[in-house]
Amino acid sequence: MNAVAVGLVNDVFVGGVFSKEVDFGEGTRRITSTNAAFVQKYGADGRFAWSLQFGGESSTNVTTLQVDGRGHLFVSGVFSASPGSAADFGQGKLTADGQHYRWLAP
């Protein structure tokens, strides 16, 4: 876990990175890349609500979570990959040239 944010109704968002496989409470997620980023949401009562996984062929990590005044969650992080590989954050693939990249996903 690398990042935590509290929403407008005291819901909690947690973000970070995992490798190989993980179970956030809704079944096992497996990846073939080095690692993948994740975001989870818990209700104000502490109950698990949902989780999302980001990344792809690259090493991906969540570094920051922020909730704005309207309750929208913004997620940022980093990814690195070999030339030609890609990461997907929900808006289509970003193709790497072998460097480290910062990303932001609303």
N, C-alpha and C positions, 0 to 999 in steps of 0.2 A: 504494500500500500504506500503510495507516494503523495496522494492528495485527498483532501476531505473538504466538502462544502455543505453548508446547511441551507435548505430552501426556505421559502416564505412561510410554510406551515410546519416548520421544524422537521421536515423530511431530511434524510442524510444521504449524501452522494459520496461514494468512495471510488478512487481510481488508482491504477497502478499497472503492474506488469506480471505476467505469469509465463511459465515455460512448460512444455510437454502437455500436461493435462491438469484440469482443475474442475471442481464441482462447486458452484456458487449457490446451489440449492435447487437447481432446475435440471440436473443431469450433467454428466461429464462432458466437458469441452476439450477437444484435442487439437493440437496444432502441429504443423510440420516445419514451421519456421523456427528461428532461434528463440523468439519470444513474441508475445502478443500483448497489446494493451487491453485494459478492461475498465468499465465503469459499472458500478452497482448502485441501486437505489434502495433505501430502507425507509419505511414509513416512520412517522413520529413515535409510533408504538414499538419500533425496533424490528418490525416484521420485514422480511425480504420482499421486495416488490418486483424488481427486474434487474437484468444485467445485459450489457452490450460488450462485444468483442471487436477490436479494431486491429488492422494490420494486414498481413498477407505474406508475401515472400521476404519480408524484411524483419529487422529487429525494431520493435515498436514499443513505446512507453508513454504513459500518461504522466505529466508532471504538474499540471495545474487544473483545478476545477473552480468555476466561479458561477454564482447564481446572480442574475441581474434583478432589478427592482420589479420586473414583471414575472419573475419566477422561471425565466429561461436559463437553462444550463449551458455553459460554454466549457469546452474541454480543449486543452492544449497539451502538446507533448513533443517528443522527438522520434525520428526514425532514421535508421541507417541501413543501407543495402548495397549490394554489389551492382555494378552497371547493368541497366536493363531490367532489373527486378522492380517490383511495385508494391505499394501499400494502398489500402482502400479505407477511407474514413467515412463512407456513406455517400459521397458525392462523386464517385468514380475514382479510378486508379491514378495514383501519382507515380510516375516512373522515375527511378533514381539514376544518378550517374556515378554512384559509389561514394557519395558524401553523406554527411549528417544533415538532417532537415528538421526544422521546427514546423509544427502544424497546429491549426486551430479548427475546431469543428463545433458549430452551433447546434 
